[in-house]
Amino acid sequence: MKAIELIREFLHERLAADPAAVVPEAALADLGVDSLMMLELMFEFEDRFAIKLESDLKAPQTVGELATLMEGLIARQTSDPSSAAA
């Protein structure tokens, strides 16, 4: 599952966000994503993709920024199996 699809599914389930509104240029705040919801979403990515997020990540502002961040972390973990979450 691509990152954007997971974001779309997550926001629809948790916030009843219209999946059609979850597009790369959409501001996360406009979709109802606050700091707590962002943490929940990050934990979902960790669980689904067996990745470990760094604690000093810059908070993304848009769906596209979040998807790019997640896909980069997934790609890095895939290319370097030693970085997989224990």
TITIGU-925369 format. One record per atom (N, C-alpha, C): residue number from 0; atom name; x, y, z; residue in three letters. Coordinates in steps of 0.02 Angstrom, whole numbers, plus 32768, in hexadecimal, padded with zeros to 4 digits. Layout:
REM TITIGU-925369
vexke num=NUM&atomo=CA&xx=X&yy=Y&zz=Z&residuo=ALA
...
END
This chain:
REM TITIGU-925369
vexke num=0&atomo=N&xx=802B&yy=7FC5&zz=8000&residuo=MET
vexke num=0&atomo=CA&xx=8000&yy=8000&zz=8000&residuo=MET
vexke num=0&atomo=C&xx=802D&yy=803E&zz=8000&residuo=MET
vexke num=1&atomo=N&xx=801F&yy=806B&zz=7FD3&residuo=LYS
vexke num=1&atomo=CA&xx=8046&yy=80A9&zz=7FD0&residuo=LYS
vexke num=1&atomo=C&xx=8034&yy=80D5&zz=800B&residuo=LYS
vexke num=2&atomo=N&xx=8062&yy=8101&zz=801C&residuo=ALA
vexke num=2&atomo=CA&xx=8058&yy=812D&zz=8056&residuo=ALA
vexke num=2&atomo=C&xx=8019&yy=8157&zz=804F&residuo=ALA
vexke num=3&atomo=N&xx=800D&yy=8173&zz=8015&residuo=ILE
vexke num=3&atomo=CA&xx=7FD2&yy=819E&zz=800D&residuo=ILE
vexke num=3&atomo=C&xx=7F91&yy=8177&zz=8019&residuo=ILE
vexke num=4&atomo=N&xx=7F91&yy=8138&zz=8004&residuo=GLU
vexke num=4&atomo=CA&xx=7F55&yy=810E&zz=800F&residuo=GLU
vexke num=4&atomo=C&xx=7F4B&yy=8101&zz=8059&residuo=GLU
vexke num=5&atomo=N&xx=7F81&yy=80F5&zz=807E&residuo=LEU
vexke num=5&atomo=CA&xx=7F7B&yy=80E9&zz=80C5&residuo=LEU
vexke num=5&atomo=C&xx=7F64&yy=8129&zz=80E9&residuo=LEU
vexke num=6&atomo=N&xx=7F7F&yy=8162&zz=80D5&residuo=ILE
vexke num=6&atomo=CA&xx=7F69&yy=81A1&zz=80F2&residuo=ILE
vexke num=6&atomo=C&xx=7F1F&yy=81AC&zz=80E5&residuo=ILE
vexke num=7&atomo=N&xx=7F0A&yy=819F&zz=80A8&residuo=ARG
vexke num=7&atomo=CA&xx=7EC4&yy=81A8&zz=8095&residuo=ARG
vexke num=7&atomo=C&xx=7E97&yy=817B&zz=80BF&residuo=ARG
vexke num=8&atomo=N&xx=7EAA&yy=813B&zz=80C5&residuo=GLU
vexke num=8&atomo=CA&xx=7E83&yy=810B&zz=80EC&residuo=GLU
vexke num=8&atomo=C&xx=7E80&yy=811F&zz=8136&residuo=GLU
vexke num=9&atomo=N&xx=7EB9&yy=8131&zz=8151&residuo=PHE
vexke num=9&atomo=CA&xx=7EBE&yy=8143&zz=8198&residuo=PHE
vexke num=9&atomo=C&xx=7E92&yy=8180&zz=81A7&residuo=PHE
vexke num=10&atomo=N&xx=7E97&yy=81B4&zz=817F&residuo=LEU
vexke num=10&atomo=CA&xx=7E70&yy=81F1&zz=818C&residuo=LEU
vexke num=10&atomo=C&xx=7E26&yy=81E6&zz=8182&residuo=LEU
vexke num=11&atomo=N&xx=7E14&yy=81BA&zz=8154&residuo=HIS
vexke num=11&atomo=CA&xx=7DCE&yy=81AA&zz=814A&residuo=HIS
vexke num=11&atomo=C&xx=7DB2&yy=8184&zz=8187&residuo=HIS
vexke num=12&atomo=N&xx=7DD8&yy=8153&zz=819F&residuo=GLU
vexke num=12&atomo=CA&xx=7DC2&yy=812C&zz=81D9&residuo=GLU
vexke num=12&atomo=C&xx=7DC0&yy=8155&zz=8219&residuo=GLU
vexke num=13&atomo=N&xx=7DF3&yy=817E&zz=8225&residuo=ARG
vexke num=13&atomo=CA&xx=7DF9&yy=81A1&zz=8265&residuo=ARG
vexke num=13&atomo=C&xx=7DD3&yy=81E4&zz=8266&residuo=ARG
vexke num=14&atomo=N&xx=7DD3&yy=8207&zz=822D&residuo=LEU
vexke num=14&atomo=CA&xx=7DB6&yy=824A&zz=822C&residuo=LEU
vexke num=14&atomo=C&xx=7D7B&yy=8251&zz=81FC&residuo=LEU
vexke num=15&atomo=N&xx=7D67&yy=821B&zz=81DD&residuo=ALA
vexke num=15&atomo=CA&xx=7D32&yy=821C&zz=81AA&residuo=ALA
vexke num=15&atomo=C&xx=7D42&yy=824D&zz=8172&residuo=ALA
vexke num=16&atomo=N&xx=7D83&yy=8254&zz=8163&residuo=ALA
vexke num=16&atomo=CA&xx=7D98&yy=8280&zz=812D&residuo=ALA
vexke num=16&atomo=C&xx=7D84&yy=8261&zz=80EB&residuo=ALA
vexke num=17&atomo=N&xx=7D6C&yy=828B&zz=80BE&residuo=ASP
vexke num=17&atomo=CA&xx=7D5A&yy=8274&zz=807B&residuo=ASP
vexke num=17&atomo=C&xx=7D99&yy=825E&zz=8057&residuo=ASP
vexke num=18&atomo=N&xx=7D9E&yy=821F&zz=8042&residuo=PRO
vexke num=18&atomo=CA&xx=7DDB&yy=8207&zz=8021&residuo=PRO
vexke num=18&atomo=C&xx=7DEE&yy=8232&zz=7FE4&residuo=PRO
vexke num=19&atomo=N&xx=7DBE&yy=824D&zz=7FC2&residuo=ALA
vexke num=19&atomo=CA&xx=7DCC&yy=8278&zz=7F88&residuo=ALA
vexke num=19&atomo=C&xx=7DEF&yy=82B8&zz=7F9C&residuo=ALA
vexke num=20&atomo=N&xx=7DE9&yy=82CD&zz=7FDB&residuo=ALA
vexke num=20&atomo=CA&xx=7E08&yy=830A&zz=7FF3&residuo=ALA
vexke num=20&atomo=C&xx=7E50&yy=82FE&zz=800A&residuo=ALA
vexke num=21&atomo=N&xx=7E63&yy=82BF&zz=8013&residuo=VAL
vexke num=21&atomo=CA&xx=7EA6&yy=82AF&zz=802B&residuo=VAL
vexke num=21&atomo=C&xx=7ED4&yy=82A9&zz=7FEE&residuo=VAL
vexke num=22&atomo=N&xx=7EEB&yy=82E2&zz=7FD7&residuo=VAL
vexke num=22&atomo=CA&xx=7F16&yy=82E8&zz=7F9C&residuo=VAL
vexke num=22&atomo=C&xx=7F58&yy=8307&zz=7FB2&residuo=VAL
vexke num=23&atomo=N&xx=7F8D&yy=82FE&zz=7F8B&residuo=PRO
vexke num=23&atomo=CA&xx=7FCF&yy=8316&zz=7FA0&residuo=PRO
vexke num=23&atomo=C&xx=7FD2&yy=835F&zz=7FB6&residuo=PRO
vexke num=24&atomo=N&xx=7FAD&yy=838B&zz=7F96&residuo=GLU
vexke num=24&atomo=CA&xx=7FB1&yy=83D2&zz=7FA7&residuo=GLU
vexke num=24&atomo=C&xx=7F85&yy=83E6&zz=7FE3&residuo=GLU
vexke num=25&atomo=N&xx=7F5D&yy=83B8&zz=7FFD&residuo=ALA
vexke num=25&atomo=CA&xx=7F31&yy=83C7&zz=8035&residuo=ALA
vexke num=25&atomo=C&xx=7F59&yy=83D2&zz=8075&residuo=ALA
vexke num=26&atomo=N&xx=7F49&yy=8407&zz=8099&residuo=ALA
vexke num=26&atomo=CA&xx=7F69&yy=8415&zz=80D9&residuo=ALA
vexke num=26&atomo=C&xx=7F4D&yy=83E4&zz=810D&residuo=ALA
vexke num=27&atomo=N&xx=7F79&yy=83C5&zz=8132&residuo=LEU
vexke num=27&atomo=CA&xx=7F64&yy=8395&zz=8165&residuo=LEU
vexke num=27&atomo=C&xx=7F36&yy=83B6&zz=8198&residuo=LEU
vexke num=28&atomo=N&xx=7F45&yy=83F3&zz=81AC&residuo=ALA
vexke num=28&atomo=CA&xx=7F1B&yy=8417&zz=81DD&residuo=ALA
vexke num=28&atomo=C&xx=7ED5&yy=8420&zz=81C2&residuo=ALA
vexke num=29&atomo=N&xx=7ECE&yy=842D&zz=8181&residuo=ASP
vexke num=29&atomo=CA&xx=7E8C&yy=8436&zz=8163&residuo=ASP
vexke num=29&atomo=C&xx=7E63&yy=83F6&zz=8164&residuo=ASP
vexke num=30&atomo=N&xx=7E85&yy=83BD&zz=8167&residuo=LEU
vexke num=30&atomo=CA&xx=7E63&yy=837C&zz=816A&residuo=LEU
vexke num=30&atomo=C&xx=7E54&yy=8367&zz=81B1&residuo=LEU
vexke num=31&atomo=N&xx=7E68&yy=8390&zz=81E2&residuo=GLY
vexke num=31&atomo=CA&xx=7E5A&yy=8381&zz=8228&residuo=GLY
vexke num=31&atomo=C&xx=7E93&yy=835F&zz=824C&residuo=GLY
vexke num=32&atomo=N&xx=7ECE&yy=835D&zz=822E&residuo=VAL
vexke num=32&atomo=CA&xx=7F07&yy=833C&zz=824D&residuo=VAL
vexke num=32&atomo=C&xx=7F29&yy=836C&zz=827D&residuo=VAL
vexke num=33&atomo=N&xx=7F24&yy=835D&zz=82BE&residuo=ASP
vexke num=33&atomo=CA&xx=7F47&yy=8384&zz=82F0&residuo=ASP
vexke num=33&atomo=C&xx=7F85&yy=835C&zz=8306&residuo=ASP
vexke num=34&atomo=N&xx=7FA9&yy=8374&zz=8337&residuo=SER
vexke num=34&atomo=CA&xx=7FE8&yy=8352&zz=834B&residuo=SER
vexke num=34&atomo=C&xx=7FDC&yy=830B&zz=8365&residuo=SER
vexke num=35&atomo=N&xx=7FA6&yy=8300&zz=8389&residuo=LEU
vexke num=35&atomo=CA&xx=7F96&yy=82BD&zz=83A1&residuo=LEU
vexke num=35&atomo=C&xx=7F86&yy=828E&zz=8368&residuo=LEU
vexke num=36&atomo=N&xx=7F5E&yy=82A5&zz=8339&residuo=MET
vexke num=36&atomo=CA&xx=7F4C&yy=827C&zz=82FF&residuo=MET
vexke num=36&atomo=C&xx=7F8A&yy=826D&zz=82D5&residuo=MET
vexke num=37&atomo=N&xx=7FB8&yy=829D&zz=82D1&residuo=MET
vexke num=37&atomo=CA&xx=7FF6&yy=8292&zz=82AC&residuo=MET
vexke num=37&atomo=C&xx=801F&yy=825A&zz=82CC&residuo=MET
vexke num=38&atomo=N&xx=8022&yy=8259&zz=830F&residuo=LEU
vexke num=38&atomo=CA&xx=8045&yy=8223&zz=8332&residuo=LEU
vexke num=38&atomo=C&xx=8024&yy=81E0&zz=8324&residuo=LEU
vexke num=39&atomo=N&xx=7FE3&yy=81DE&zz=8326&residuo=GLU
vexke num=39&atomo=CA&xx=7FC0&yy=819F&zz=8317&residuo=GLU
vexke num=39&atomo=C&xx=7FCF&yy=8187&zz=82D1&residuo=GLU
vexke num=40&atomo=N&xx=7FD0&yy=81B5&zz=82A2&residuo=LEU
vexke num=40&atomo=CA&xx=7FDF&yy=81A4&zz=825C&residuo=LEU
vexke num=40&atomo=C&xx=8026&yy=818A&zz=8255&residuo=LEU
vexke num=41&atomo=N&xx=8055&yy=81AA&zz=8278&residuo=MET
vexke num=41&atomo=CA&xx=809B&yy=8194&zz=8276&residuo=MET
vexke num=41&atomo=C&xx=80A1&yy=814D&zz=8293&residuo=MET
vexke num=42&atomo=N&xx=807F&yy=8140&zz=82CB&residuo=PHE
vexke num=42&atomo=CA&xx=8081&yy=80FD&zz=82E9&residuo=PHE
vexke num=42&atomo=C&xx=8063&yy=80CA&zz=82B9&residuo=PHE
vexke num=43&atomo=N&xx=802F&yy=80DC&zz=8295&residuo=GLU
vexke num=43&atomo=CA&xx=8011&yy=80B0&zz=8264&residuo=GLU
vexke num=43&atomo=C&xx=8044&yy=809D&zz=822E&residuo=GLU
vexke num=44&atomo=N&xx=806A&yy=80CE&zz=8217&residuo=PHE
vexke num=44&atomo=CA&xx=809E&yy=80C0&zz=81E5&residuo=PHE
vexke num=44&atomo=C&xx=80D3&yy=8092&zz=8202&residuo=PHE
vexke num=45&atomo=N&xx=80E7&yy=809E&zz=8240&residuo=GLU
vexke num=45&atomo=CA&xx=811A&yy=8073&zz=825F&residuo=GLU
vexke num=45&atomo=C&xx=8101&yy=802B&zz=8261&residuo=GLU
vexke num=46&atomo=N&xx=80C3&yy=8022&zz=8276&residuo=ASP
vexke num=46&atomo=CA&xx=80A7&yy=7FDE&zz=827B&residuo=ASP
vexke num=46&atomo=C&xx=809F&yy=7FBD&zz=8238&residuo=ASP
vexke num=47&atomo=N&xx=8083&yy=7FE0&zz=8208&residuo=ARG
vexke num=47&atomo=CA&xx=8075&yy=7FC3&zz=81C6&residuo=ARG
vexke num=47&atomo=C&xx=80B3&yy=7FB2&zz=819F&residuo=ARG
vexke num=48&atomo=N&xx=80E6&yy=7FDD&zz=81A3&residuo=PHE
vexke num=48&atomo=CA&xx=8121&yy=7FD4&zz=8178&residuo=PHE
vexke num=48&atomo=C&xx=815F&yy=7FBF&zz=819E&residuo=PHE
vexke num=49&atomo=N&xx=8159&yy=7FB1&zz=81DE&residuo=ALA
vexke num=49&atomo=CA&xx=8192&yy=7F9B&zz=8207&residuo=ALA
vexke num=49&atomo=C&xx=81CD&yy=7FCA&zz=8200&residuo=ALA
vexke num=50&atomo=N&xx=81BE&yy=800A&zz=8207&residuo=ILE
vexke num=50&atomo=CA&xx=81F2&yy=803D&zz=8205&residuo=ILE
vexke num=50&atomo=C&xx=81F5&yy=805F&zz=8248&residuo=ILE
vexke num=51&atomo=N&xx=822C&yy=807F&zz=8256&residuo=LYS
vexke num=51&atomo=CA&xx=8235&yy=80A5&zz=8294&residuo=LYS
vexke num=51&atomo=C&xx=823E&yy=80EE&zz=8281&residuo=LYS
vexke num=52&atomo=N&xx=8211&yy=8118&zz=8299&residuo=LEU
vexke num=52&atomo=CA&xx=8215&yy=815F&zz=828B&residuo=LEU
vexke num=52&atomo=C&xx=8245&yy=8181&zz=82BB&residuo=LEU
vexke num=53&atomo=N&xx=8268&yy=81B1&zz=82A2&residuo=GLU
vexke num=53&atomo=CA&xx=8296&yy=81D8&zz=82CB&residuo=GLU
vexke num=53&atomo=C&xx=826D&yy=820A&zz=82F4&residuo=GLU
vexke num=54&atomo=N&xx=8282&yy=8218&zz=8330&residuo=SER
vexke num=54&atomo=CA&xx=825D&yy=8245&zz=835C&residuo=SER
vexke num=54&atomo=C&xx=8263&yy=828E&zz=8347&residuo=SER
vexke num=55&atomo=N&xx=8294&yy=829E&zz=831E&residuo=ASP
vexke num=55&atomo=CA&xx=829E&yy=82E4&zz=830B&residuo=ASP
vexke num=55&atomo=C&xx=8285&yy=82F5&zz=82C4&residuo=ASP
vexke num=56&atomo=N&xx=8256&yy=82CE&zz=82AC&residuo=LEU
vexke num=56&atomo=CA&xx=823B&yy=82DB&zz=8269&residuo=LEU
vexke num=56&atomo=C&xx=8216&yy=831E&zz=8268&residuo=LEU
vexke num=57&atomo=N&xx=821E&yy=8342&zz=8231&residuo=LYS
vexke num=57&atomo=CA&xx=81F9&yy=8380&zz=8228&residuo=LYS
vexke num=57&atomo=C&xx=81B1&yy=836E&zz=8216&residuo=LYS
vexke num=58&atomo=N&xx=8182&yy=838D&zz=8239&residuo=ALA
vexke num=58&atomo=CA&xx=813B&yy=837E&zz=822D&residuo=ALA
vexke num=58&atomo=C&xx=8126&yy=8394&zz=81E7&residuo=ALA
vexke num=59&atomo=N&xx=810C&yy=8366&zz=81BF&residuo=PRO
vexke num=59&atomo=CA&xx=80F4&yy=8379&zz=817D&residuo=PRO
vexke num=59&atomo=C&xx=80B6&yy=83A4&zz=8182&residuo=PRO
vexke num=60&atomo=N&xx=80AC&yy=83CF&zz=8150&residuo=GLN
vexke num=60&atomo=CA&xx=8073&yy=83FD&zz=8150&residuo=GLN
vexke num=60&atomo=C&xx=803C&yy=83E6&zz=811F&residuo=GLN
vexke num=61&atomo=N&xx=804F&yy=83BF&zz=80ED&residuo=THR
vexke num=61&atomo=CA&xx=801E&yy=83A9&zz=80BB&residuo=THR
vexke num=61&atomo=C&xx=801F&yy=835E&zz=80B5&residuo=THR
vexke num=62&atomo=N&xx=7FEB&yy=8343&zz=8096&residuo=VAL
vexke num=62&atomo=CA&xx=7FE7&yy=82FB&zz=8089&residuo=VAL
vexke num=62&atomo=C&xx=8022&yy=82E5&zz=805F&residuo=VAL
vexke num=63&atomo=N&xx=8034&yy=830D&zz=802D&residuo=GLY
vexke num=63&atomo=CA&xx=806D&yy=82FC&zz=8002&residuo=GLY
vexke num=63&atomo=C&xx=80AE&yy=82F9&zz=8028&residuo=GLY
vexke num=64&atomo=N&xx=80BA&yy=8329&zz=8055&residuo=GLU
vexke num=64&atomo=CA&xx=80F7&yy=8328&zz=807D&residuo=GLU
vexke num=64&atomo=C&xx=80F9&yy=82EA&zz=80A9&residuo=GLU
vexke num=65&atomo=N&xx=80C1&yy=82D8&zz=80C6&residuo=LEU
vexke num=65&atomo=CA&xx=80BE&yy=829D&zz=80F1&residuo=LEU
vexke num=65&atomo=C&xx=80CA&yy=825E&zz=80C8&residuo=LEU
vexke num=66&atomo=N&xx=80AB&yy=8259&zz=808E&residuo=ALA
vexke num=66&atomo=CA&xx=80B4&yy=821E&zz=8064&residuo=ALA
vexke num=66&atomo=C&xx=80FD&yy=8217&zz=804D&residuo=ALA
vexke num=67&atomo=N&xx=811C&yy=824F&zz=803A&residuo=THR
vexke num=67&atomo=CA&xx=8162&yy=824F&zz=8025&residuo=THR
vexke num=67&atomo=C&xx=818F&yy=8239&zz=805E&residuo=THR
vexke num=68&atomo=N&xx=8182&yy=8253&zz=8099&residuo=LEU
vexke num=68&atomo=CA&xx=81A9&yy=8240&zz=80D4&residuo=LEU
vexke num=68&atomo=C&xx=81A3&yy=81F5&zz=80E2&residuo=LEU
vexke num=69&atomo=N&xx=8167&yy=81DC&zz=80E2&residuo=MET
vexke num=69&atomo=CA&xx=815C&yy=8196&zz=80F1&residuo=MET
vexke num=69&atomo=C&xx=817A&yy=8168&zz=80BC&residuo=MET
vexke num=70&atomo=N&xx=8171&yy=817A&zz=807C&residuo=GLU
vexke num=70&atomo=CA&xx=818D&yy=8150&zz=8047&residuo=GLU
vexke num=70&atomo=C&xx=81D9&yy=8150&zz=8049&residuo=GLU
vexke num=71&atomo=N&xx=81F7&yy=8189&zz=805C&residuo=GLY
vexke num=71&atomo=CA&xx=8240&yy=818B&zz=8063&residuo=GLY
vexke num=71&atomo=C&xx=8258&yy=815E&zz=809B&residuo=GLY
vexke num=72&atomo=N&xx=8235&yy=815F&zz=80D3&residuo=LEU
vexke num=72&atomo=CA&xx=8248&yy=8134&zz=810B&residuo=LEU
vexke num=72&atomo=C&xx=823F&yy=80EA&zz=80FA&residuo=LEU
vexke num=73&atomo=N&xx=8209&yy=80DA&zz=80D7&residuo=ILE
vexke num=73&atomo=CA&xx=81FC&yy=8095&zz=80C2&residuo=ILE
vexke num=73&atomo=C&xx=8233&yy=807E&zz=8092&residuo=ILE
vexke num=74&atomo=N&xx=8245&yy=80A9&zz=8062&residuo=ALA
vexke num=74&atomo=CA&xx=8279&yy=8097&zz=8031&residuo=ALA
vexke num=74&atomo=C&xx=82BC&yy=808E&zz=8054&residuo=ALA
vexke num=75&atomo=N&xx=82CC&yy=80B9&zz=8084&residuo=ARG
vexke num=75&atomo=CA&xx=830B&yy=80B4&zz=80A7&residuo=ARG
vexke num=75&atomo=C&xx=830D&yy=8073&zz=80D0&residuo=ARG
vexke num=76&atomo=N&xx=82D7&yy=8062&zz=80F0&residuo=GLN
vexke num=76&atomo=CA&xx=82D4&yy=8025&zz=8118&residuo=GLN
vexke num=76&atomo=C&xx=82D9&yy=7FE8&zz=80EB&residuo=GLN
vexke num=77&atomo=N&xx=82BA&yy=7FEA&zz=80B1&residuo=THR
vexke num=77&atomo=CA&xx=82BC&yy=7FB2&zz=8082&residuo=THR
vexke num=77&atomo=C&xx=8302&yy=7FA8&zz=8067&residuo=THR
vexke num=78&atomo=N&xx=8326&yy=7FDF&zz=8059&residuo=SER
vexke num=78&atomo=CA&xx=8369&yy=7FD9&zz=803E&residuo=SER
vexke num=78&atomo=C&xx=839D&yy=7FC9&zz=8073&residuo=SER
vexke num=79&atomo=N&xx=838C&yy=7FD5&zz=80B3&residuo=ASP
vexke num=79&atomo=CA&xx=83BB&yy=7FC8&zz=80EA&residuo=ASP
vexke num=79&atomo=C&xx=8396&yy=7F9F&zz=8120&residuo=ASP
vexke num=80&atomo=N&xx=8392&yy=7F5D&zz=8116&residuo=PRO
vexke num=80&atomo=CA&xx=836D&yy=7F33&zz=8145&residuo=PRO
vexke num=80&atomo=C&xx=8385&yy=7F39&zz=818D&residuo=PRO
vexke num=81&atomo=N&xx=83C3&yy=7F4E&zz=8199&residuo=SER
vexke num=81&atomo=CA&xx=83DB&yy=7F55&zz=81DE&residuo=SER
vexke num=81&atomo=C&xx=83BA&yy=7F8E&zz=8203&residuo=SER
vexke num=82&atomo=N&xx=8396&yy=7FBA&zz=81DE&residuo=SER
vexke num=82&atomo=CA&xx=8374&yy=7FF1&zz=81FE&residuo=SER
vexke num=82&atomo=C&xx=832C&yy=7FE0&zz=8211&residuo=SER
vexke num=83&atomo=N&xx=8317&yy=7FA2&zz=8206&residuo=ALA
vexke num=83&atomo=CA&xx=82D3&yy=7F8D&zz=8216&residuo=ALA
vexke num=83&atomo=C&xx=82C7&yy=7F92&zz=8261&residuo=ALA
vexke num=84&atomo=N&xx=8289&yy=7FA0&zz=8273&residuo=ALA
vexke num=84&atomo=CA&xx=8276&yy=7FA4&zz=82B9&residuo=ALA
vexke num=84&atomo=C&xx=827D&yy=7F60&zz=82DA&residuo=ALA
vexke num=85&atomo=N&xx=8294&yy=7F5F&zz=8316&residuo=ALA
vexke num=85&atomo=CA&xx=829D&yy=7F1F&zz=833A&residuo=ALA
vexke num=85&atomo=C&xx=825C&yy=7F07&zz=8355&residuo=ALA
END
